[in-house]
Amino acid sequence: MIDHSAHAPSARQTNWAGNITFGAKQLHTPASVAELQDIVSGGTAVRALGTGHSFNTVADTHGTLISVAGLPRAIEIDREARTATVSAGLRFGELNATLHQSGFALHNLGSLPHISVAGACATGTHGSGVGNRCLAAAVGALELVTADGGVVSLERGDPDFDGAVVSLGALGVVTRLTLDLVPAFEVQQWVYEALPQEQLLARFDEVMSAAYSVSAFTGWHGGPVDQVWLKQRVADDGPRSAPHRWHGATLAEGPRHPVPGVAAEHCTQQQGAPGPWHARLPHFRLEFTPSNGEELQSEYFVARHDAVAAFEALDRIRQQFSPLLQIGEIRTVAADGLWLSPAQGRDSVAFHFTWVPDTAAVTHAVGAIEEALAPFGARPHWGKVFTTPPGTLRELYDHYADFERLTDRLDPSGTFRNDFLAHHFPRTD
């Protein structure tokens, strides 16, 4: 069968940030699963492409890129089971309003609603909140096309399931996911400014547990934490007000952007105005379509009980990386059991860094950060800039070898392997 959707990837030569130029010879956008099966089974080097929001080569290939955005759009809500089965190419922003109108919600969301459901889950993307697991933890079942063109369905409890959800695209092309839902809820969002650093360190758990989702933004300049964003579920008795002072920080007098000096018009509504979960949990509005971002990003996860010590270790070397920062963000992620989730097996704190677009300088800074965080077993975000060697990754993940065996079994010919996987999960045979 001839795929008339195939074309040279000139329309998407780079990722969202523009720091990765894809080496693919063709980009396919199949219109059906049958078409997708034909493309996969006829290929020797295949990778799935989401919205291109990763900052490294995890989605790159020298062969064929496949976007599942052209597959039939599906949002099938099972009200009794409280689940939604969705097509993998949907962006969260396309899904959320439908869920809300049906009286349901996802447990959490990332900073941007513009990213694809499958891509976010495959790389362990997350939001914040001491009780909130990563986005992939909501996956209860998935369907994927494997290297031979067959369709495999897995559900929670199956032996391979925990290895297949955060899979970096190594097992096949995901076509559908079933997500756990919760009843729809409303959120109020406040921003506090200039939280004294000593207050954050002395009361870290209290600060990060102060709302349903909490983000602390810092430029790592040695002074107060620039901003703390509190996203609080609206209580049963209605919206509440916020104190003007909180742990030494001051309630912002107007809307704020995480990066100092940038206008806040594209940010989700603040100042305590109640709104639907999907219009408050992300940092940025769906109506704002991000252009190619002039930035790079890195992120590292440590056990939550090591958060203060890790912060202090970073603070000691801040002059080695802060000049390259646009902003840093600190969030919490609850533990899960997914093999390659950066929060697997431990409640975590994620230290996020949004950099200026200088790859060489950022790579050097990242090396210093990784050295500082090494005593805490820091796991990098799979979709961002990092230099952690494969031998170290093997030690950081209890199921690293299990995942290798799973990829060997589901993709013995290496159809979905690329340079990223070959480097981080080298095969010795």
C-alpha positions as CSV (number, residue, x, y, z in Angstrom):
1,M,0.0,0.0,0.0
2,I,1.4,3.4,-0.9
3,D,1.3,6.0,1.8
4,H,0.4,9.3,0.2
5,S,1.0,11.2,3.4
6,A,4.7,10.7,3.2
7,H,7.0,13.6,2.5
8,A,10.4,14.9,3.2
9,P,10.4,16.5,6.7
10,S,11.0,20.0,5.4
11,A,8.0,21.3,7.3
12,R,9.4,20.2,10.6
13,Q,13.2,20.1,10.2
14,T,13.8,20.9,13.9
15,N,12.2,20.3,17.3
16,W,10.2,23.0,19.1
17,A,13.4,24.7,20.5
18,G,15.2,24.6,17.2
19,N,18.3,23.0,18.8
20,I,17.8,19.6,17.1
21,T,17.6,19.2,13.3
22,F,15.9,15.9,12.6
23,G,17.8,13.5,10.3
24,A,14.8,11.7,9.0
25,K,14.5,11.0,5.3
26,Q,10.7,10.9,5.4
27,L,7.9,12.1,7.7
28,H,4.6,10.1,7.5
29,T,1.3,11.2,8.9
30,P,-0.9,8.1,8.5
31,A,-4.6,8.5,8.5
32,S,-5.4,5.1,10.0
33,V,-3.9,2.4,12.1
34,A,-3.8,0.1,9.1
35,E,-1.7,2.6,7.2
36,L,0.5,3.0,10.3
37,Q,1.0,-0.8,10.4
38,D,2.2,-0.8,6.8
39,I,4.7,2.0,7.4
40,V,6.1,0.4,10.5
41,S,6.4,-3.1,9.1
42,G,8.1,-1.8,6.0
43,G,10.7,0.3,7.8
44,T,14.1,-0.4,9.3
45,A,14.6,2.8,11.3
46,V,11.3,4.3,12.6
47,R,10.5,6.8,15.3
48,A,7.3,8.3,16.5
49,L,7.2,12.1,16.7
50,G,4.8,14.0,19.1
51,T,4.8,17.8,19.3
52,G,8.6,18.0,19.2
53,H,8.9,19.5,22.6
54,S,11.9,17.4,23.7
55,F,15.3,19.2,23.8
56,N,17.5,16.2,22.8
57,T,17.5,13.5,20.1
58,V,15.1,11.1,21.8
59,A,12.7,11.4,18.8
60,D,15.3,11.7,16.1
61,T,16.0,9.1,13.4
62,H,18.0,8.7,10.2
63,G,15.0,6.8,8.7
64,T,11.3,7.5,9.1
65,L,9.5,9.8,11.4
66,I,5.8,9.0,12.1
67,S,3.3,11.5,13.5
68,V,0.2,10.0,14.9
69,A,-1.6,13.4,14.8
70,G,-3.4,12.3,11.7
71,L,-5.0,9.2,13.2
72,P,-8.8,9.5,13.8
73,R,-9.5,11.7,16.8
74,A,-11.0,9.7,19.6
75,I,-12.1,10.6,23.2
76,E,-14.2,7.7,24.5
77,I,-15.3,8.4,28.1
78,D,-16.4,5.5,30.3
79,R,-18.3,7.2,33.1
80,E,-18.7,4.1,35.2
81,A,-15.0,3.2,35.1
82,R,-13.9,6.9,35.2
83,T,-11.6,6.5,32.3
84,A,-11.1,8.1,28.9
85,T,-9.6,6.2,25.9
86,V,-7.9,8.7,23.6
87,S,-6.0,8.8,20.4
88,A,-2.3,9.2,21.1
89,G,-1.7,12.2,18.9
90,L,-4.1,14.4,20.8
91,R,-2.7,17.4,22.6
92,F,-3.7,17.8,26.2
93,G,-5.4,21.1,25.3
94,E,-7.6,19.3,22.8
95,L,-8.6,16.7,25.4
96,N,-9.1,18.8,28.6
97,A,-12.1,20.8,27.6
98,T,-14.0,17.7,26.5
99,L,-13.2,16.0,29.8
100,H,-14.3,19.0,31.8
101,Q,-17.6,19.3,29.9
102,S,-18.3,15.7,30.8
103,G,-17.7,16.4,34.5
104,F,-14.2,14.8,34.6
105,A,-10.6,15.8,35.0
106,L,-7.1,14.5,34.8
107,H,-5.2,14.4,38.1
108,N,-2.6,16.9,37.0
109,L,-1.1,18.6,34.0
110,G,2.2,19.9,32.8
111,S,3.3,23.5,32.3
112,L,2.1,23.6,28.7
113,P,-1.2,22.2,27.4
114,H,0.2,22.1,23.9
115,I,2.1,18.9,24.2
116,S,0.8,15.5,23.0
117,V,-0.6,12.9,25.4
118,A,1.6,10.1,24.1
119,G,4.8,12.1,23.9
120,A,4.4,13.5,27.4
121,C,3.7,10.0,28.9
122,A,6.6,8.4,27.0
123,T,9.1,10.7,28.5
124,G,7.9,10.9,32.1
125,T,6.6,14.5,31.9
126,H,4.9,15.8,35.0
127,G,3.2,18.7,36.8
128,S,3.7,19.4,40.5
129,G,2.2,18.5,43.9
130,V,3.4,16.3,46.8
131,G,0.4,14.0,46.1
132,N,0.5,14.1,42.4
133,R,2.3,11.5,40.3
134,C,3.7,12.1,36.8
135,L,1.2,12.3,33.9
136,A,2.0,8.8,32.7
137,A,0.8,7.4,36.0
138,A,-2.8,8.1,34.8
139,V,-2.3,5.6,32.0
140,G,-4.3,2.4,32.7
141,A,-4.0,0.8,29.3
142,L,-2.3,1.4,25.9
143,E,-2.2,0.1,22.4
144,L,0.9,0.2,20.2
145,V,2.1,-0.9,16.8
146,T,5.2,-3.0,17.1
147,A,8.1,-3.6,14.7
148,D,6.3,-6.4,12.8
149,G,3.3,-4.3,12.2
150,G,1.2,-6.1,14.9
151,V,-0.9,-4.4,17.4
152,V,-0.2,-5.0,21.1
153,S,-2.6,-4.0,23.9
154,L,-1.4,-3.8,27.5
155,E,-3.2,-2.8,30.7
156,R,-2.2,-2.1,34.2
157,G,-1.3,-5.4,35.9
158,D,0.2,-7.0,32.8
159,P,3.8,-8.0,33.3
160,D,5.1,-5.6,30.7
161,F,2.9,-2.7,31.4
162,D,5.1,-0.7,33.9
163,G,7.9,-0.9,31.3
164,A,5.7,0.2,28.4
165,V,4.2,3.4,29.6
166,V,7.4,5.6,29.9
167,S,9.1,3.8,27.0
168,L,10.9,6.6,25.1
169,G,9.4,5.3,21.9
170,A,11.6,2.2,22.1
171,L,8.8,-0.5,21.9
172,G,6.6,0.8,19.1
173,V,4.2,3.6,18.0
174,V,1.5,4.2,20.6
175,T,-1.9,4.7,19.0
176,R,-4.3,4.8,22.0
177,L,-4.1,5.3,25.7
178,T,-6.7,4.8,28.4
179,L,-6.4,7.5,31.2
180,D,-7.7,7.4,34.7
181,L,-10.1,10.3,35.5
182,V,-11.2,12.1,38.6
183,P,-14.3,14.4,39.1
184,A,-13.8,17.8,37.6
185,F,-12.7,20.5,40.0
186,E,-11.8,24.2,40.2
187,V,-8.5,25.8,41.1
188,Q,-7.4,29.2,42.4
189,Q,-3.9,30.4,41.7
190,W,-1.8,32.9,43.6
191,V,1.7,34.1,43.1
192,Y,4.0,35.1,46.0
193,E,7.2,37.1,45.5
194,A,10.5,37.2,47.3
195,L,10.3,34.1,49.5
196,P,13.4,34.2,51.8
197,Q,15.6,31.4,50.9
198,E,16.1,30.5,54.5
199,Q,12.3,30.1,54.8
200,L,12.2,27.7,51.9
201,L,15.0,25.5,53.3
202,A,13.7,25.6,56.9
203,R,10.2,24.8,55.9
204,F,10.6,23.0,52.6
205,D,7.9,20.4,53.0
206,E,5.5,22.9,54.4
207,V,6.0,25.3,51.5
208,M,5.8,22.7,48.8
209,S,2.7,21.1,50.4
210,A,0.9,24.5,50.8
211,A,-1.4,23.8,47.8
212,Y,-2.5,21.1,45.4
213,S,0.3,22.1,43.0
214,V,3.3,24.3,44.0
215,S,6.1,25.7,41.8
216,A,9.0,27.7,43.2
217,F,10.8,29.8,40.6
218,T,14.4,31.0,41.2
219,G,17.2,32.6,39.2
220,W,19.7,31.0,41.5
221,H,21.1,34.4,42.4
222,G,21.7,33.7,46.0
223,G,18.9,35.9,47.3
224,P,15.2,35.2,47.9
225,V,13.2,32.8,45.7
226,D,11.7,35.0,43.0
227,Q,8.2,33.5,42.9
228,V,6.1,30.8,44.4
229,W,3.0,29.8,42.4
230,L,0.3,28.2,44.6
231,K,-2.5,26.3,42.7
232,Q,-5.1,25.4,45.3
233,R,-8.3,23.3,44.7
234,V,-11.4,25.3,45.5
235,A,-12.8,24.1,48.7
236,D,-16.3,22.7,49.1
237,D,-17.4,25.9,50.8
238,G,-16.3,28.1,47.9
239,P,-13.3,30.2,46.9
240,R,-11.0,31.6,49.6
241,S,-8.8,34.7,49.9
242,A,-5.1,34.6,50.4
243,P,-3.0,36.4,53.1
244,H,-0.9,39.3,51.9
245,R,2.2,37.8,53.6
246,W,3.2,34.2,53.6
247,H,6.4,32.8,55.1
248,G,8.0,36.2,54.5
249,A,6.9,36.4,50.9
250,T,4.5,39.0,49.5
251,L,1.4,38.4,47.4
252,A,1.9,39.6,43.9
253,E,-0.1,42.8,43.1
254,G,-0.8,41.6,39.5
255,P,-0.3,38.7,37.1
256,R,3.3,37.4,36.8
257,H,5.3,35.4,34.2
258,P,7.8,32.9,35.6
259,V,10.7,34.7,33.8
260,P,11.3,38.1,35.4
261,G,10.5,41.0,33.2
262,V,8.3,39.1,30.7
263,A,4.7,40.1,30.3
264,A,2.2,37.7,31.8
265,E,-0.5,37.8,29.1
266,H,0.2,34.3,28.1
267,C,0.1,32.8,31.6
268,T,-3.0,31.2,33.2
269,Q,-5.1,33.5,35.4
270,Q,-3.8,34.3,38.8
271,Q,-4.8,36.5,41.8
272,G,-7.2,33.8,43.2
273,A,-9.7,33.9,40.4
274,P,-11.3,30.4,40.4
275,G,-11.4,28.5,37.2
276,P,-11.5,25.0,35.8
277,W,-8.6,22.6,36.6
278,H,-7.3,22.7,33.0
279,A,-7.2,26.5,32.9
280,R,-5.1,26.8,36.1
281,L,-2.9,23.8,36.5
282,P,-0.7,24.6,33.4
283,H,1.4,27.7,33.7
284,F,0.5,28.9,30.2
285,R,-2.8,29.4,28.3
286,L,-3.9,27.1,25.5
287,E,-4.8,30.1,23.4
288,F,-1.2,31.0,23.4
289,T,0.5,28.9,20.7
290,P,4.2,28.8,21.5
291,S,6.5,29.6,18.6
292,N,9.9,27.9,18.4
293,G,11.3,28.6,21.9
294,E,14.5,30.4,22.2
295,E,15.6,28.2,25.1
296,L,17.0,24.9,26.2
297,Q,15.8,22.9,29.2
298,S,17.3,20.5,31.7
299,E,15.7,18.8,34.8
300,Y,16.9,16.5,37.6
301,F,14.9,14.5,40.1
302,V,16.1,13.6,43.6
303,A,14.4,12.0,46.5
304,R,12.2,14.5,48.4
305,H,14.0,13.8,51.6
306,D,17.2,15.0,49.9
307,A,15.7,18.2,48.6
308,V,17.3,20.7,51.0
309,A,20.7,19.1,50.7
310,A,20.4,19.1,46.9
311,F,19.3,22.7,46.9
312,E,22.3,23.7,49.0
313,A,24.7,21.7,46.7
314,L,23.4,23.6,43.7
315,D,23.5,26.9,45.6
316,R,27.2,26.4,46.3
317,I,28.0,26.2,42.5
318,R,25.3,28.7,41.3
319,Q,27.9,30.9,39.7
320,Q,28.8,28.1,37.3
321,F,25.3,28.0,35.8
322,S,23.1,31.0,36.9
323,P,24.5,33.3,34.1
324,L,23.0,31.0,31.5
325,L,19.6,30.7,33.2
326,Q,16.4,32.3,32.1
327,I,14.7,30.8,35.2
328,G,14.8,27.7,37.4
329,E,11.8,25.9,38.8
330,I,11.4,23.5,41.7
331,R,8.5,21.1,41.8
332,T,7.5,17.9,43.6
333,V,6.3,14.6,42.1
334,A,4.9,11.7,44.0
335,A,6.4,8.2,43.5
336,D,5.1,5.7,41.0
337,G,6.0,2.3,39.7
338,L,6.8,2.9,36.1
339,W,10.2,1.5,35.2
340,L,11.7,4.5,33.5
341,S,9.8,7.3,35.3
342,P,12.3,9.7,37.0
343,A,10.0,9.4,40.1
344,Q,10.0,5.6,40.1
345,G,10.0,4.2,43.6
346,R,10.6,7.5,45.4
347,D,8.7,10.8,46.2
348,S,10.8,13.3,44.3
349,V,11.7,16.9,43.9
350,A,12.5,18.1,40.4
351,F,15.0,20.9,39.8
352,H,14.3,22.4,36.4
353,F,16.5,24.8,34.4
354,T,15.4,26.9,31.5
355,W,18.5,28.0,29.7
356,V,19.5,30.5,27.1
357,P,20.0,28.8,23.7
358,D,23.7,28.2,23.9
359,T,24.3,24.5,23.6
360,A,28.0,24.4,24.2
361,A,27.8,26.6,27.3
362,V,24.7,24.8,28.6
363,T,26.3,21.4,28.2
364,H,29.2,22.6,30.4
365,A,26.9,24.0,33.0
366,V,24.8,20.8,33.0
367,G,28.0,18.8,33.7
368,A,28.6,20.9,36.8
369,I,25.0,20.4,38.0
370,E,25.2,16.7,37.5
371,E,28.4,16.5,39.5
372,A,26.9,18.5,42.3
373,L,23.7,16.3,42.4
374,A,25.5,13.0,41.9
375,P,25.5,12.2,45.7
376,F,21.7,12.3,45.6
377,G,21.2,9.9,42.7
378,A,19.8,12.6,40.4
379,R,17.8,11.2,37.5
380,P,17.6,13.4,34.4
381,H,14.3,14.1,32.5
382,W,14.5,11.9,29.4
383,G,13.4,14.6,27.1
384,K,15.7,17.4,28.1
385,V,19.4,18.2,27.9
386,F,21.6,16.0,30.0
387,T,25.0,14.2,29.9
388,T,24.5,11.5,32.5
389,P,26.4,8.5,31.1
390,P,24.6,5.1,30.6
391,G,26.6,3.4,33.3
392,T,25.2,5.9,35.8
393,L,21.7,5.6,34.5
394,R,21.9,1.8,34.9
395,E,22.6,2.3,38.6
396,L,19.9,4.9,39.0
397,Y,17.0,2.8,37.7
398,D,16.1,-0.5,39.4
399,H,14.4,-1.8,36.2
400,Y,17.0,-0.6,33.7
401,A,17.9,-4.2,32.8
402,D,14.3,-5.2,32.7
403,F,13.6,-2.5,30.2
404,E,16.5,-3.6,28.1
405,R,15.1,-7.2,28.0
406,L,11.6,-5.8,27.1
407,T,13.0,-3.8,24.1
408,D,15.0,-6.9,23.0
409,R,11.8,-9.0,23.1
410,L,9.4,-6.5,21.4
411,D,11.9,-5.0,19.0
412,P,14.5,-7.6,18.3
413,S,15.5,-6.1,15.0
414,G,16.0,-2.6,16.5
415,T,13.4,-1.0,14.2
416,F,12.8,1.7,16.8
417,R,16.3,2.2,18.0
418,N,18.0,5.5,17.3
419,D,21.3,7.1,18.3
420,F,19.7,8.2,21.6
421,L,18.7,4.7,22.6
422,A,21.9,3.2,21.3
423,H,23.9,5.5,23.6
424,H,21.8,5.2,26.7
425,F,20.7,1.6,26.3
426,P,23.6,0.0,24.4
427,R,23.2,-3.5,23.2
428,T,26.4,-5.6,23.8
429,D,25.6,-8.4,21.3
